[in-house]
Protein backbone atom coordinates (compact mmCIF):
# COMPACT_ATOMS: atom_id res chain seq x y z
CA UNK A 1 0.00 0.00 0.00
CA UNK A 2 1.73 3.24 -1.09
CA UNK A 3 2.22 5.53 1.88
CA UNK A 4 2.15 9.32 1.55
CA UNK A 5 1.75 10.47 5.17
CA UNK A 6 5.35 10.79 6.34
CA UNK A 7 4.64 14.03 8.22
CA UNK A 8 2.46 11.99 10.57
CA UNK A 9 5.05 9.25 11.02
CA UNK A 10 7.68 7.44 9.01
CA UNK A 11 8.26 3.70 8.63
CA UNK A 12 11.26 2.59 10.63
CA UNK A 13 14.43 2.22 8.56
CA UNK A 14 15.53 -1.44 8.28
CA UNK A 15 19.02 -0.74 9.65
CA UNK A 16 17.50 1.19 12.54
CA UNK A 17 15.08 -1.65 13.26
CA UNK A 18 17.91 -4.19 13.28
CA UNK A 19 19.84 -2.11 15.79
CA UNK A 20 16.73 -1.62 17.94
CA UNK A 21 16.13 -5.36 18.09
CA UNK A 22 19.79 -6.15 18.78
CA UNK A 23 20.00 -3.75 21.71
CA UNK A 24 16.61 -4.84 23.05
CA UNK A 25 17.53 -8.52 23.09
CA UNK A 26 21.30 -8.61 23.59
CA UNK A 27 22.21 -5.44 25.49
CA UNK A 28 19.56 -5.27 28.17
CA UNK A 29 21.65 -3.85 31.01
CA UNK A 30 20.65 -0.83 33.05
CA UNK A 31 22.89 2.03 31.90
CA UNK A 32 23.24 3.22 35.51
CA UNK A 33 24.80 -0.10 36.55
CA UNK A 34 28.59 -0.31 36.83
CA UNK A 35 29.01 -3.90 35.58
CA UNK A 36 29.73 -4.84 31.97
CA UNK A 37 26.08 -5.04 30.96
CA UNK A 38 25.47 -1.55 32.30
CA UNK A 39 28.59 -0.12 30.70
CA UNK A 40 27.58 -1.52 27.33
CA UNK A 41 24.15 0.10 27.63
CA UNK A 42 25.72 3.41 28.68
CA UNK A 43 28.02 3.26 25.66
CA UNK A 44 24.98 2.87 23.38
CA UNK A 45 23.38 5.99 24.86
CA UNK A 46 26.50 8.11 24.58
CA UNK A 47 27.10 6.96 21.01
CA UNK A 48 23.56 8.01 20.12
CA UNK A 49 24.09 11.34 21.86
CA UNK A 50 27.13 12.00 19.67
CA UNK A 51 25.20 10.97 16.55
CA UNK A 52 22.27 13.27 17.34
CA UNK A 53 24.62 16.15 18.15
CA UNK A 54 26.62 15.69 14.95
CA UNK A 55 23.41 15.68 12.90
CA UNK A 56 22.57 19.23 14.02
CA UNK A 57 26.03 20.70 14.55
CA UNK A 58 25.90 20.60 18.35
CA UNK A 59 28.03 19.23 21.17
CA UNK A 60 26.99 15.93 22.73
CA UNK A 61 26.84 17.81 26.04
CA UNK A 62 23.92 19.76 24.57
CA UNK A 63 21.66 16.76 23.89
CA UNK A 64 19.24 15.07 26.26
CA UNK A 65 16.86 12.26 25.37
CA UNK A 66 13.12 12.41 26.01
CA UNK A 67 9.98 10.45 25.22
CA UNK A 68 9.35 12.44 22.03
CA UNK A 69 8.79 15.89 20.57
CA UNK A 70 5.82 16.72 22.78
CA UNK A 71 7.78 15.96 25.94
CA UNK A 72 10.71 18.03 24.71
CA UNK A 73 8.37 20.95 24.06
CA UNK A 74 6.71 20.56 27.44
CA UNK A 75 10.05 20.55 29.26
CA UNK A 76 10.90 23.90 27.70
CA UNK A 77 7.49 25.49 28.26
CA UNK A 78 6.91 24.38 31.86
CA UNK A 79 10.24 25.93 32.82
CA UNK A 80 8.58 29.34 32.49
CA UNK A 81 7.14 28.68 35.94
CA UNK A 82 10.66 28.87 37.38
CA UNK A 83 11.45 32.19 35.71
CA UNK A 84 10.55 35.72 36.77
CA UNK A 85 9.79 36.47 33.10
CA UNK A 86 6.32 35.08 32.43
CA UNK A 87 5.63 36.28 28.88
CA UNK A 88 5.94 33.91 25.90
CA UNK A 89 5.76 34.72 22.17
CA UNK A 90 4.62 32.09 19.68
CA UNK A 91 2.69 31.82 16.40
CA UNK A 92 -0.82 30.78 15.42
CA UNK A 93 0.37 27.74 13.45
CA UNK A 94 2.36 25.91 16.11
CA UNK A 95 1.77 22.25 16.89
CA UNK A 96 -0.76 21.52 19.68
CA UNK A 97 2.16 20.39 21.84
CA UNK A 98 3.03 24.09 21.98
CA UNK A 99 -0.33 25.89 21.75
CA UNK A 100 -2.31 23.58 24.04
CA UNK A 101 0.45 23.55 26.65
CA UNK A 102 0.69 27.34 26.62
CA UNK A 103 -3.07 27.59 26.97
CA UNK A 104 -2.83 25.40 30.04
CA UNK A 105 0.07 27.43 31.45
CA UNK A 106 -2.08 30.56 31.41
CA UNK A 107 -3.73 29.09 34.51
CA UNK A 108 -0.39 29.47 36.28
CA UNK A 109 0.22 33.09 35.36
CA UNK A 110 2.04 32.65 32.05
CA UNK A 111 1.09 35.32 29.50
CA UNK A 112 1.15 34.41 25.82
CA UNK A 113 1.24 36.49 22.64
CA UNK A 114 0.18 34.44 19.60
CA UNK A 115 1.42 36.11 16.43
CA UNK A 116 -0.34 35.85 13.05
CA UNK A 117 1.34 34.52 9.92
CA UNK A 118 0.96 35.69 6.34
CA UNK A 119 -1.00 33.81 3.68
CA UNK A 120 2.02 31.65 2.99
CA UNK A 121 2.41 30.73 6.65
CA UNK A 122 5.47 32.87 7.51
CA UNK A 123 5.77 34.98 10.63
CA UNK A 124 7.42 38.36 10.26
CA UNK A 125 10.52 39.07 12.38
CA UNK A 126 9.22 42.64 12.64
CA UNK A 127 6.03 41.30 14.26
CA UNK A 128 8.16 39.35 16.70
CA UNK A 129 10.17 42.45 17.55
CA UNK A 130 7.01 44.46 18.20
CA UNK A 131 5.67 41.75 20.51
CA UNK A 132 8.72 41.74 22.80
CA UNK A 133 8.04 43.12 26.28
CA UNK A 134 10.23 43.65 29.31
CA UNK A 135 8.64 40.50 30.76
CA UNK A 136 9.31 38.30 27.70
CA UNK A 137 11.31 35.25 28.71
CA UNK A 138 10.78 32.86 25.81
CA UNK A 139 10.08 32.87 22.08
CA UNK A 140 8.98 29.51 20.68
CA UNK A 141 8.49 29.20 16.90
CA UNK A 142 8.59 25.97 14.91
CA UNK A 143 11.25 25.58 12.25
CA UNK A 144 8.85 24.12 9.67
CA UNK A 145 5.11 23.61 9.77
CA UNK A 146 3.76 20.06 9.77
CA UNK A 147 0.69 20.85 7.60
CA UNK A 148 1.91 23.25 4.92
CA UNK A 149 5.69 22.86 5.13
CA UNK A 150 6.52 26.55 5.50
CA UNK A 151 9.98 27.20 6.95
CA UNK A 152 10.26 30.11 9.38
CA UNK A 153 13.03 32.77 9.47
CA UNK A 154 14.66 31.33 12.58
CA UNK A 155 18.04 33.00 12.08
CA UNK A 156 16.54 36.50 12.12
CA UNK A 157 14.18 35.76 15.00
CA UNK A 158 16.97 34.13 16.97
CA UNK A 159 19.13 37.21 16.51
CA UNK A 160 16.29 39.34 17.92
CA UNK A 161 15.98 37.03 20.89
CA UNK A 162 19.70 37.14 21.56
CA UNK A 163 19.79 40.94 21.37
CA UNK A 164 17.03 41.14 23.97
CA UNK A 165 18.30 38.42 26.29
CA UNK A 166 15.35 36.13 25.55
CA UNK A 167 15.53 32.34 25.25
CA UNK A 168 14.61 31.03 21.81
CA UNK A 169 13.13 27.55 21.28
CA UNK A 170 12.07 25.84 18.07
CA UNK A 171 10.06 22.69 17.42
CA UNK A 172 12.05 21.11 14.56
CA UNK A 173 10.28 17.75 14.59
CA UNK A 174 9.49 17.85 10.86
CA UNK A 175 12.91 18.86 9.59
CA UNK A 176 15.57 16.11 9.88
CA UNK A 177 16.26 14.43 6.54
CA UNK A 178 14.55 17.22 4.60
CA UNK A 179 16.57 20.31 5.47
CA UNK A 180 20.09 20.71 6.97
CA UNK A 181 20.14 21.90 10.58
CA UNK A 182 23.00 23.79 12.19
CA UNK A 183 21.84 25.12 15.53
CA UNK A 184 24.56 27.76 15.82
CA UNK A 185 23.56 29.29 12.47
CA UNK A 186 19.92 29.44 13.56
CA UNK A 187 20.59 31.25 16.86
CA UNK A 188 18.42 28.80 18.80
CA UNK A 189 18.85 28.01 22.48
CA UNK A 190 16.68 24.88 22.46
CA UNK A 191 15.29 22.63 19.74
CA UNK A 192 12.93 19.63 19.87
CA UNK A 193 13.09 16.39 17.85
CA UNK A 194 11.15 13.12 17.59
CA UNK A 195 12.68 9.90 16.21
CA UNK A 196 9.57 8.57 14.47
CA UNK A 197 9.57 11.56 12.11
CA UNK A 198 12.94 10.56 10.63
CA UNK A 199 12.63 6.77 10.27
CA UNK A 200 13.26 5.91 13.90
CA UNK A 201 10.95 4.33 16.50
CA UNK A 202 8.04 5.98 18.28
CA UNK A 203 8.29 6.97 21.92
CA UNK A 204 11.75 8.54 21.91
CA UNK A 205 12.93 12.06 21.16
CA UNK A 206 15.66 14.56 21.88
CA UNK A 207 16.05 18.12 23.09
CA UNK A 208 18.99 20.33 22.17
CA UNK A 209 19.87 22.70 25.03
CA UNK A 210 22.61 25.21 24.31
CA UNK A 211 25.43 25.11 26.84
CA UNK A 212 24.75 27.70 29.52
CA UNK A 213 20.95 27.39 29.38
CA UNK A 214 19.60 26.14 32.70
CA UNK A 215 16.42 24.07 32.92
CA UNK A 216 14.58 22.30 35.71
CA UNK A 217 13.29 18.75 35.18
CA UNK A 218 9.75 17.95 34.15
CA UNK A 219 10.07 14.33 35.33
CA UNK A 220 11.68 14.11 38.76
CA UNK A 221 13.43 11.14 40.32
CA UNK A 222 16.88 9.82 39.56
CA UNK A 223 19.74 11.72 38.01
CA UNK A 224 19.45 10.52 34.43
CA UNK A 225 20.00 12.86 31.48
CA UNK A 226 21.95 15.44 33.46
CA UNK A 227 19.18 15.36 36.09
CA UNK A 228 16.69 16.70 33.53
CA UNK A 229 14.75 13.51 32.75
CA UNK A 230 14.42 10.93 35.52
CA UNK A 231 13.82 7.26 34.81
CA UNK A 232 15.82 4.38 33.39
CA UNK A 233 16.66 5.30 29.83
CA UNK A 234 15.00 3.68 26.82
CA UNK A 235 18.31 2.30 25.60
CA UNK A 236 17.05 0.49 22.45
CA UNK A 237 15.00 3.51 21.42
CA UNK A 238 17.83 5.94 22.06
CA UNK A 239 20.32 3.81 20.13
CA UNK A 240 17.85 3.63 17.24
CA UNK A 241 17.29 7.41 17.34
CA UNK A 242 21.02 7.99 17.10
CA UNK A 243 21.41 5.85 13.99
CA UNK A 244 18.26 7.36 12.44
CA UNK A 245 19.61 10.87 13.06
CA UNK A 246 22.96 9.96 11.51
CA UNK A 247 21.26 8.60 8.39
CA UNK A 248 18.82 11.53 8.18
CA UNK A 249 21.72 14.01 8.25
CA UNK A 250 22.81 12.64 4.87
CA UNK A 251 19.57 14.09 3.53
CA UNK A 252 16.82 13.07 1.15
CA UNK A 253 15.88 16.56 -0.01
CA UNK A 254 16.77 16.17 -3.70
CA UNK A 255 14.67 13.03 -4.07
CA UNK A 256 11.77 14.56 -2.17
CA UNK A 257 11.93 17.74 -4.26
CA UNK A 258 11.86 15.72 -7.47
CA UNK A 259 8.84 13.72 -6.30
CA UNK A 260 7.05 16.92 -5.29
CA UNK A 261 7.77 18.62 -8.62
CA UNK A 262 6.36 15.69 -10.56
CA UNK A 263 3.28 15.55 -8.33
CA UNK A 264 2.52 19.27 -8.58
CA UNK A 265 2.96 19.23 -12.36
CA UNK A 266 0.62 16.28 -12.85
CA UNK A 267 -2.09 17.76 -10.63
CA UNK A 268 -1.87 21.21 -12.19
CA UNK A 269 -2.37 19.62 -15.61
CA UNK A 270 -5.40 17.57 -14.56
CA UNK A 271 -7.31 19.59 -11.93
CA UNK A 272 -8.48 23.08 -12.97
CA UNK A 273 -8.58 25.46 -10.02
CA UNK A 274 -6.30 23.46 -7.74
CA UNK A 275 -4.46 25.56 -5.15
CA UNK A 276 -1.23 24.74 -3.32
CA UNK A 277 -0.80 26.13 0.19
CA UNK A 278 2.38 27.29 1.89
CA UNK A 279 5.45 29.26 0.85
CA UNK A 280 7.12 28.01 -2.35
CA UNK A 281 10.28 29.95 -1.54
CA UNK A 282 10.67 28.67 2.04
CA UNK A 283 9.34 25.16 2.04
CA UNK A 284 10.13 21.63 3.21
CA UNK A 285 10.63 19.38 0.18
CA UNK A 286 8.10 16.60 -0.26
CA UNK A 287 5.28 18.12 1.78
CA UNK A 288 2.32 19.30 -0.30
CA UNK A 289 -0.85 20.95 1.02
CA UNK A 290 -3.43 21.20 -1.74
CA UNK A 291 -6.97 22.50 -1.95
CA UNK A 292 -9.24 21.14 -4.68
CA UNK A 293 -12.50 22.62 -6.06
CA UNK A 294 -14.36 19.43 -5.11
CA UNK A 295 -15.01 17.01 -3.43
CA UNK A 296 -14.40 17.45 0.30
CA UNK A 297 -11.28 15.94 1.84
CA UNK A 298 -13.19 13.34 3.85
CA UNK A 299 -14.61 11.86 0.66
CA UNK A 300 -11.20 11.95 -1.01
CA UNK A 301 -9.59 10.24 1.98
CA UNK A 302 -12.14 7.43 1.95
CA UNK A 303 -11.89 6.90 -1.78
CA UNK A 304 -8.09 6.98 -1.78
CA UNK A 305 -7.98 4.57 1.14
CA UNK A 306 -10.21 2.18 -0.81
CA UNK A 307 -7.56 2.35 -3.54
CA UNK A 308 -4.92 1.58 -0.88
CA UNK A 309 -3.37 5.06 -1.05
CA UNK A 310 -2.60 6.56 2.37
CA UNK A 311 -2.75 10.36 2.65
CA UNK A 312 -3.90 12.87 5.25
CA UNK A 313 -6.40 15.71 5.27
CA UNK A 314 -5.76 19.30 6.22
CA UNK A 315 -8.26 18.95 9.04
CA UNK A 316 -7.78 17.54 12.51
CA UNK A 317 -10.25 15.11 14.05
CA UNK A 318 -11.39 15.33 17.62
CA UNK A 319 -13.84 12.89 19.18
CA UNK A 320 -15.06 11.85 15.75
CA UNK A 321 -15.93 15.40 14.67
CA UNK A 322 -13.99 16.99 11.83
CA UNK A 323 -12.85 20.46 12.78
CA UNK A 324 -11.15 23.04 10.58
CA UNK A 325 -7.36 23.02 10.75
CA UNK A 326 -6.08 25.93 12.84
CA UNK A 327 -3.08 26.19 10.48
CA UNK A 328 -5.26 26.59 7.39
CA UNK A 329 -7.46 29.09 9.23
CA UNK A 330 -4.36 31.09 10.16
CA UNK A 331 -3.29 31.42 6.52
CA UNK A 332 -6.73 32.68 5.53
CA UNK A 333 -8.45 29.63 4.05
CA UNK A 334 -12.23 29.71 4.28
CA UNK A 335 -14.06 27.00 6.19
CA UNK A 336 -15.17 25.47 2.89
CA UNK A 337 -11.65 25.45 1.46
CA UNK A 338 -10.35 24.05 4.73
CA UNK A 339 -12.59 21.04 4.23
CA UNK A 340 -11.32 20.46 0.69
CA UNK A 341 -7.64 20.29 1.60
CA UNK A 342 -5.29 17.31 1.58
CA UNK A 343 -1.78 16.96 2.94
CA UNK A 344 0.58 14.74 0.97
CA UNK A 345 3.99 14.06 2.51
CA UNK A 346 6.46 11.96 0.57
CA UNK A 347 9.25 9.85 2.01
CA UNK A 348 12.67 8.61 0.99
CA UNK A 349 11.32 5.30 -0.31
CA UNK A 350 8.47 6.66 -2.43
CA UNK A 351 8.92 6.21 -6.20
CA UNK A 352 7.94 8.25 -9.24
CA UNK A 353 5.54 5.49 -10.26
CA UNK A 354 3.78 5.79 -6.91
CA UNK A 355 3.56 9.56 -7.30
CA UNK A 356 2.00 9.14 -10.75
CA UNK A 357 -0.47 6.64 -9.35
CA UNK A 358 -1.51 9.02 -6.58
CA UNK A 359 -1.81 12.05 -8.88
CA UNK A 360 -3.91 10.03 -11.34
CA UNK A 361 -6.21 8.81 -8.56
CA UNK A 362 -6.78 12.31 -7.15
CA UNK A 363 -7.31 13.69 -10.63
CA UNK A 364 -9.88 11.03 -11.47
CA UNK A 365 -11.78 11.55 -8.21
CA UNK A 366 -11.91 15.33 -8.70
CA UNK A 367 -12.88 15.00 -12.37
CA UNK A 368 -15.64 12.54 -11.52
CA UNK A 369 -16.99 14.88 -8.88
CA UNK A 370 -16.84 17.88 -11.21
CA UNK A 371 -18.64 15.92 -13.92
CA UNK A 372 -21.45 15.13 -11.52
C-alpha positions in Angstrom: 0.0 0.0 0.0 1.7 3.2 -1.1 2.2 5.5 1.9 2.1 9.3 1.5 1.7 10.5 5.2 5.4 10.8 6.3 4.6 14.0 8.2 2.5 12.0 10.6 5.0 9.3 11.0 7.7 7.4 9.0 8.3 3.7 8.6 11.3 2.6 10.6 14.4 2.2 8.6 15.5 -1.4 8.3 19.0 -0.7 9.7 17.5 1.2 12.5 15.1 -1.7 13.3 17.9 -4.2 13.3 19.8 -2.1 15.8 16.7 -1.6 17.9 16.1 -5.4 18.1 19.8 -6.1 18.8 20.0 -3.8 21.7 16.6 -4.8 23.1 17.5 -8.5 23.1 21.3 -8.6 23.6 22.2 -5.4 25.5 19.6 -5.3 28.2 21.7 -3.9 31.0 20.6 -0.8 33.0 22.9 2.0 31.9 23.2 3.2 35.5 24.8 -0.1 36.6 28.6 -0.3 36.8 29.0 -3.9 35.6 29.7 -4.8 32.0 26.1 -5.0 31.0 25.5 -1.6 32.3 28.6 -0.1 30.7 27.6 -1.5 27.3 24.2 0.1 27.6 25.7 3.4 28.7 28.0 3.3 25.7 25.0 2.9 23.4 23.4 6.0 24.9 26.5 8.1 24.6 27.1 7.0 21.0 23.6 8.0 20.1 24.1 11.3 21.9 27.1 12.0 19.7 25.2 11.0 16.5 22.3 13.3 17.3 24.6 16.1 18.2 26.6 15.7 14.9 23.4 15.7 12.9 22.6 19.2 14.0 26.0 20.7 14.6 25.9 20.6 18.3 28.0 19.2 21.2 27.0 15.9 22.7 26.8 17.8 26.0 23.9 19.8 24.6 21.7 16.8 23.9 19.2 15.1 26.3 16.9 12.3 25.4 13.1 12.4 26.0 10.0 10.4 25.2 9.4 12.4 22.0 8.8 15.9 20.6 5.8 16.7 22.8 7.8 16.0 25.9 10.7 18.0 24.7 8.4 21.0 24.1 6.7 20.6 27.4 10.0 20.5 29.3 10.9 23.9 27.7 7.5 25.5 28.3 6.9 24.4 31.9 10.2 25.9 32.8 8.6 29.3 32.5 7.1 28.7 35.9 10.7 28.9 37.4 11.4 32.2 35.7 10.5 35.7 36.8 9.8 36.5 33.1 6.3 35.1 32.4 5.6 36.3 28.9 5.9 33.9 25.9 5.8 34.7 22.2 4.6 32.1 19.7 2.7 31.8 16.4 -0.8 30.8 15.4 0.4 27.7 13.4 2.4 25.9 16.1 1.8 22.2 16.9 -0.8 21.5 19.7 2.2 20.4 21.8 3.0 24.1 22.0 -0.3 25.9 21.7 -2.3 23.6 24.0 0.5 23.5 26.6 0.7 27.3 26.6 -3.1 27.6 27.0 -2.8 25.4 30.0 0.1 27.4 31.4 -2.1 30.6 31.4 -3.7 29.1 34.5 -0.4 29.5 36.3 0.2 33.1 35.4 2.0 32.7 32.0 1.1 35.3 29.5 1.2 34.4 25.8 1.2 36.5 22.6 0.2 34.4 19.6 1.4 36.1 16.4 -0.3 35.8 13.1 1.3 34.5 9.9 1.0 35.7 6.3 -1.0 33.8 3.7 2.0 31.6 3.0 2.4 30.7 6.6 5.5 32.9 7.5 5.8 35.0 10.6 7.4 38.4 10.3 10.5 39.1 12.4 9.2 42.6 12.6 6.0 41.3 14.3 8.2 39.3 16.7 10.2 42.5 17.5 7.0 44.5 18.2 5.7 41.7 20.5 8.7 41.7 22.8 8.0 43.1 26.3 10.2 43.7 29.3 8.6 40.5 30.8 9.3 38.3 27.7 11.3 35.3 28.7 10.8 32.9 25.8 10.1 32.9 22.1 9.0 29.5 20.7 8.5 29.2 16.9 8.6 26.0 14.9 11.3 25.6 12.2 8.9 24.1 9.7 5.1 23.6 9.8 3.8 20.1 9.8 0.7 20.8 7.6 1.9 23.2 4.9 5.7 22.9 5.1 6.5 26.6 5.5 10.0 27.2 6.9 10.3 30.1 9.4 13.0 32.8 9.5 14.7 31.3 12.6 18.0 33.0 12.1 16.5 36.5 12.1 14.2 35.8 15.0 17.0 34.1 17.0 19.1 37.2 16.5 16.3 39.3 17.9 16.0 37.0 20.9 19.7 37.1 21.6 19.8 40.9 21.4 17.0 41.1 24.0 18.3 38.4 26.3 15.4 36.1 25.5 15.5 32.3 25.3 14.6 31.0 21.8 13.1 27.6 21.3 12.1 25.8 18.1 10.1 22.7 17.4 12.1 21.1 14.6 10.3 17.8 14.6 9.5 17.9 10.9 12.9 18.9 9.6 15.6 16.1 9.9 16.3 14.4 6.5 14.6 17.2 4.6 16.6 20.3 5.5 20.1 20.7 7.0 20.1 21.9 10.6 23.0 23.8 12.2 21.8 25.1 15.5 24.6 27.8 15.8 23.6 29.3 12.5 19.9 29.4 13.6 20.6 31.3 16.9 18.4 28.8 18.8 18.9 28.0 22.5 16.7 24.9 22.5 15.3 22.6 19.7 12.9 19.6 19.9 13.1 16.4 17.8 11.2 13.1 17.6 12.7 9.9 16.2 9.6 8.6 14.5 9.6 11.6 12.1 12.9 10.6 10.6 12.6 6.8 10.3 13.3 5.9 13.9 11.0 4.3 16.5 8.0 6.0 18.3 8.3 7.0 21.9 11.8 8.5 21.9 12.9 12.1 21.2 15.7 14.6 21.9 16.1 18.1 23.1 19.0 20.3 22.2 19.9 22.7 25.0 22.6 25.2 24.3 25.4 25.1 26.8 24.7 27.7 29.5 21.0 27.4 29.4 19.6 26.1 32.7 16.4 24.1 32.9 14.6 22.3 35.7 13.3 18.7 35.2 9.7 18.0 34.1 10.1 14.3 35.3 11.7 14.1 38.8 13.4 11.1 40.3 16.9 9.8 39.6 19.7 11.7 38.0 19.4 10.5 34.4 20.0 12.9 31.5 21.9 15.4 33.5 19.2 15.4 36.1 16.7 16.7 33.5 14.7 13.5 32.7 14.4 10.9 35.5 13.8 7.3 34.8 15.8 4.4 33.4 16.7 5.3 29.8 15.0 3.7 26.8 18.3 2.3 25.6 17.0 0.5 22.5 15.0 3.5 21.4 17.8 5.9 22.1 20.3 3.8 20.1 17.9 3.6 17.2 17.3 7.4 17.3 21.0 8.0 17.1 21.4 5.9 14.0 18.3 7.4 12.4 19.6 10.9 13.1 23.0 10.0 11.5 21.3 8.6 8.4 18.8 11.5 8.2 21.7 14.0 8.2 22.8 12.6 4.9 19.6 14.1 3.5 16.8 13.1 1.2 15.9 16.6 0.0 16.8 16.2 -3.7 14.7 13.0 -4.1 11.8 14.6 -2.2 11.9 17.7 -4.3 11.9 15.7 -7.5 8.8 13.7 -6.3 7.0 16.9 -5.3 7.8 18.6 -8.6 6.4 15.7 -10.6 3.3 15.6 -8.3 2.5 19.3 -8.6 3.0 19.2 -12.4 0.6 16.3 -12.9 -2.1 17.8 -10.6 -1.9 21.2 -12.2 -2.4 19.6 -15.6 -5.4 17.6 -14.6 -7.3 19.6 -11.9 -8.5 23.1 -13.0 -8.6 25.5 -10.0 -6.3 23.5 -7.7 -4.5 25.6 -5.1 -1.2 24.7 -3.3 -0.8 26.1 0.2 2.4 27.3 1.9 5.4 29.3 0.9 7.1 28.0 -2.4 10.3 30.0 -1.5 10.7 28.7 2.0 9.3 25.2 2.0 10.1 21.6 3.2 10.6 19.4 0.2 8.1 16.6 -0.3 5.3 18.1 1.8 2.3 19.3 -0.3 -0.8 21.0 1.0 -3.4 21.2 -1.7 -7.0 22.5 -1.9 -9.2 21.1 -4.7 -12.5 22.6 -6.1 -14.4 19.4 -5.1 -15.0 17.0 -3.4 -14.4 17.5 0.3 -11.3 15.9 1.8 -13.2 13.3 3.9 -14.6 11.9 0.7 -11.2 11.9 -1.0 -9.6 10.2 2.0 -12.1 7.4 2.0 -11.9 6.9 -1.8 -8.1 7.0 -1.8 -8.0 4.6 1.1 -10.2 2.2 -0.8 -7.6 2.4 -3.5 -4.9 1.6 -0.9 -3.4 5.1 -1.0 -2.6 6.6 2.4 -2.7 10.4 2.7 -3.9 12.9 5.3 -6.4 15.7 5.3 -5.8 19.3 6.2 -8.3 18.9 9.0 -7.8 17.5 12.5 -10.3 15.1 14.0 -11.4 15.3 17.6 -13.8 12.9 19.2 -15.1 11.9 15.7 -15.9 15.4 14.7 -14.0 17.0 11.8 -12.8 20.5 12.8 -11.1 23.0 10.6 -7.4 23.0 10.7 -6.1 25.9 12.8 -3.1 26.2 10.5 -5.3 26.6 7.4 -7.5 29.1 9.2 -4.4 31.1 10.2 -3.3 31.4 6.5 -6.7 32.7 5.5 -8.5 29.6 4.0 -12.2 29.7 4.3 -14.1 27.0 6.2 -15.2 25.5 2.9 -11.6 25.5 1.5 -10.3 24.1 4.7 -12.6 21.0 4.2 -11.3 20.5 0.7 -7.6 20.3 1.6 -5.3 17.3 1.6 -1.8 17.0 2.9 0.6 14.7 1.0 4.0 14.1 2.5 6.5 12.0 0.6 9.2 9.9 2.0 12.7 8.6 1.0 11.3 5.3 -0.3 8.5 6.7 -2.4 8.9 6.2 -6.2 7.9 8.2 -9.2 5.5 5.5 -10.3 3.8 5.8 -6.9 3.6 9.6 -7.3 2.0 9.1 -10.8 -0.5 6.6 -9.3 -1.5 9.0 -6.6 -1.8 12.0 -8.9 -3.9 10.0 -11.3 -6.2 8.8 -8.6 -6.8 12.3 -7.1 -7.3 13.7 -10.6 -9.9 11.0 -11.5 -11.8 11.6 -8.2 -11.9 15.3 -8.7 -12.9 15.0 -12.4 -15.6 12.5 -11.5 -17.0 14.9 -8.9 -16.8 17.9 -11.2 -18.6 15.9 -13.9 -21.4 15.1 -11.5 
